[in-house]
Amino acid sequence: MANLLRGVAFITGAGSGIGQYTAFALARHGVRQLAICDIRPEVLTTTRDELKKRHSDVEVLNIEMDTSKEDSVQSAVDQTVKKFGRLDIGINNAGIGGVAGQTADQELKHFQKVMDVNINGVWLCQRAQIRQMLQQEPLDPLPRGNRGVIINTASMLGLVASSPISAAVSYTTSKHAVMGMTKTDAIAYAPKGIRINAMCPGYVGTPLLLQASETGAMDGEIAKVPQGRLGEMDEIADAMVFLASPMSSFMTGQGLVVDGGFTAGCY
């Protein structure tokens, strides 16, 4: 199989879940230089070791990073460029679910924590990535080449409301904000050769969601998925590869929904 990807990738939330599987998928499809970032440095070791086990020629840079802190984000991007010389694929995946509940039940500190990570953190990462990408030449010639590709992990709840039964007002608000930011910056930087899109997963079998589903708490929501199941993490990672690759070269400012048909029915 010909490699779809090349260049340097930068992935937040890479210590587990979708971020980790995205790192595996990017390496499988040709990326050989990866900066993997997480607020939990101990989990990055697992991702790095598995990457090296699967692809002995992959260079991996582990970076402890708090996406909600401006200095931490800038330092992570600076470390990446110092190590690898450029940054071609930015995957802004780190996020938290926050405290569930409706607005009347929420405290400001809980709402603000979700905003700090899920929108402020994505914006800080995207800003630092854009600033670097504007300084570098495309790896491949235009129009299908680019100065860089950015993918922000939003959610199907960036497009529709959460159910009153499983209300998540903070999370849903933050993911709608990610979509607005993605569209606005995509239009602004398309003429500069930078593509920006969002990934919008549905219910996916991450460790956290699997734990909730074991208690039966997710049964009603999973029943609404036309395919009748949770998504697999590697299914989302494969879609990330598509967004990062030249196969999506005429696509920017979009949210790619991978949700088993949930939002098509929007029950």
C-alpha positions in Angstrom: 0.0 0.0 0.0 1.4 3.4 -1.0 1.7 5.8 1.9 -1.1 8.4 2.1 0.7 10.7 4.5 4.1 12.2 5.2 5.5 15.1 7.3 5.3 15.8 11.0 2.2 15.1 13.1 1.3 16.8 16.4 -1.4 15.0 18.4 -3.0 16.1 21.7 -4.7 13.7 24.0 -2.5 11.0 22.5 -2.0 9.0 25.7 -5.3 7.0 25.3 -8.5 6.7 23.4 -9.1 8.3 20.0 -5.8 10.3 20.2 -3.8 7.2 20.8 -5.5 5.3 17.9 -5.0 8.3 15.7 -1.3 8.2 16.3 -1.2 4.5 15.4 -3.2 5.2 12.2 -1.1 8.1 11.1 2.1 6.0 11.5 0.4 3.1 9.6 -0.2 5.4 6.7 3.2 6.9 6.4 3.9 9.5 9.1 7.4 8.9 10.6 7.8 11.8 12.9 5.2 12.3 15.6 4.9 14.6 18.6 2.4 13.0 21.0 1.1 15.2 23.8 -0.9 14.6 26.9 -1.3 16.1 30.4 -0.5 12.7 31.8 3.1 11.9 30.8 2.9 8.3 32.1 0.3 7.3 29.5 2.4 8.6 26.7 5.0 5.9 27.3 2.4 3.3 26.3 1.6 5.1 23.1 5.3 5.6 22.2 6.3 2.0 23.0 3.4 0.6 20.9 4.3 3.0 18.0 7.9 1.8 18.1 6.9 -1.8 18.3 4.7 -1.5 15.2 7.1 0.8 13.2 10.7 0.7 14.3 11.7 3.6 12.1 9.1 6.1 13.6 10.6 9.0 15.6 8.4 9.9 18.6 8.6 12.9 20.8 6.7 12.7 24.1 5.5 16.1 25.4 3.7 16.7 28.7 1.2 19.5 27.9 -1.8 21.2 29.5 -3.8 22.5 26.6 -5.6 25.0 28.8 -2.3 26.8 29.5 -0.9 29.2 26.8 2.7 28.7 27.7 2.4 24.9 27.8 0.9 24.8 24.3 3.5 27.2 22.8 6.3 25.2 24.4 4.9 22.0 22.9 4.8 23.4 19.4 8.2 24.9 19.8 9.6 21.6 20.9 8.1 19.8 17.9 9.6 22.3 15.4 13.0 22.2 17.1 13.0 18.4 17.0 11.5 17.9 13.5 11.9 21.2 11.7 8.2 21.7 10.9 4.6 20.8 11.7 2.4 19.4 8.9 -0.6 17.7 10.7 -2.1 19.1 13.8 -4.7 16.9 15.6 -6.3 18.8 18.4 -8.0 16.0 20.2 -7.7 16.6 23.9 -11.0 17.1 25.7 -13.0 16.4 28.7 -16.7 15.5 29.3 -17.2 17.6 32.3 -20.1 17.3 34.8 -23.3 16.1 33.2 -26.6 18.0 33.8 -28.7 20.8 32.6 -27.9 24.5 33.0 -29.9 25.1 36.2 -27.9 22.3 37.8 -24.5 23.5 36.8 -21.9 25.5 38.7 -19.8 28.1 36.9 -16.5 26.4 37.9 -17.6 23.1 36.3 -18.8 24.9 33.1 -15.6 27.0 32.9 -13.3 23.9 33.3 -14.9 22.3 30.2 -14.5 25.6 28.2 -10.9 25.9 29.3 -10.0 22.5 27.9 -12.5 21.9 25.0 -12.5 25.3 23.4 -9.8 27.5 24.8 -7.3 24.6 24.6 -8.2 23.8 21.0 -8.0 27.5 20.0 -4.5 27.8 21.7 -3.3 24.8 19.8 -4.7 25.9 16.5 -3.3 29.4 16.9 0.2 28.0 17.5 -0.1 25.5 14.7 -1.3 28.2 12.2 1.6 30.5 13.1 4.1 27.8 12.4 2.4 26.6 9.2 2.4 30.1 7.8 6.2 30.1 8.0 6.8 26.9 6.1 6.6 25.9 2.5 4.3 23.0 1.3 5.8 19.6 1.2 3.9 18.9 -2.0 2.9 21.4 -4.8 -0.4 23.2 -4.7 -3.3 22.8 -5.3 -3.3 19.4 -3.6 -0.4 20.1 -1.4 -0.7 22.5 1.6 1.3 24.3 4.2 -0.4 22.2 6.9 -3.6 20.4 7.9 -5.4 20.9 11.2 -8.1 18.6 12.5 -10.1 19.5 15.6 -12.0 16.8 17.5 -15.5 18.1 17.9 -18.4 15.7 18.3 -21.8 14.9 16.8 -22.9 17.1 19.8 -21.2 20.0 18.0 -24.1 19.7 15.5 -27.1 18.6 17.5 -28.2 19.0 21.1 -27.6 16.4 23.8 -30.7 14.6 24.9 -32.5 15.9 28.0 -32.2 12.4 29.4 -28.4 12.5 29.2 -27.9 16.3 29.3 -24.4 17.6 28.8 -24.8 21.3 28.3 -21.1 22.2 29.0 -19.7 19.6 26.6 -22.3 20.3 23.9 -21.7 24.1 24.1 -17.9 23.6 23.9 -18.2 21.3 20.8 -20.5 23.8 19.0 -17.9 26.4 19.7 -15.2 24.1 18.2 -17.3 23.9 15.0 -17.6 27.7 14.8 -13.9 28.2 15.3 -13.0 25.5 12.7 -15.2 27.1 10.0 -14.1 30.6 10.7 -10.4 29.9 10.6 -10.7 27.5 7.7 -12.1 30.3 5.6 -9.5 32.8 6.8 -6.5 30.5 6.1 -7.6 28.6 3.0 -5.9 31.2 0.7 -2.7 30.6 2.7 -2.7 26.9 1.9 -3.8 25.7 5.3 -6.8 23.3 5.6 -8.8 23.1 8.8 -11.6 20.6 9.4 -13.3 19.0 12.4 -13.9 15.3 13.3 -17.4 14.7 14.8 -17.5 11.3 16.3 -20.7 9.7 17.7 -20.8 7.3 20.6 -17.4 5.5 20.5 -16.1 2.7 22.6 -13.5 4.7 24.5 -12.5 3.4 27.9 -14.8 6.0 29.6 -17.8 5.3 27.5 -17.3 1.5 27.8 -17.3 1.8 31.6 -20.6 3.8 31.4 -22.2 1.3 29.0 -21.4 -1.6 31.4 -23.8 -0.1 34.0 -26.6 0.2 31.4 -26.4 4.0 31.5 -25.8 4.2 27.8 -28.4 1.6 26.7 -31.0 4.2 25.7 -28.6 6.3 23.6 -26.9 3.3 21.9 -30.4 2.1 20.9 -30.8 5.3 18.9 -27.8 4.5 16.7 -29.1 3.0 13.5 -26.1 0.7 13.3 -26.9 -0.5 16.8 -23.5 -0.3 18.3 -20.7 1.9 19.6 -18.1 3.0 17.1 -14.6 1.6 17.3 -11.7 3.9 18.0 -9.8 2.8 14.9 -12.9 3.7 12.8 -12.5 7.3 14.0 -8.7 7.2 13.5 -9.2 6.0 9.9 -11.4 9.0 9.2 -8.7 11.2 10.7 -6.3 9.8 8.2 -8.7 10.8 5.4 -8.9 14.4 6.6 -5.2 14.6 6.9 -4.5 13.1 3.5 -4.5 14.5 -0.1 -7.8 12.5 -0.6 -9.6 15.4 1.2 -7.5 18.2 -0.5 -10.6 20.2 -1.6 -12.3 19.9 1.8 -12.0 22.6 4.5 -14.2 24.2 7.1 -16.2 21.0 7.4 -17.2 18.6 10.2 -16.9 15.0 9.2 -19.6 13.1 11.1 -18.8 9.4 12.0 -21.7 8.4 14.2 -23.3 5.2 12.9 -26.2 7.3 11.5 -27.2 8.9 14.8 -27.5 12.5 13.6 -29.2 11.4 10.3 -32.2 10.5 12.4 -31.5 12.8 15.4 -34.0 11.0 17.5 
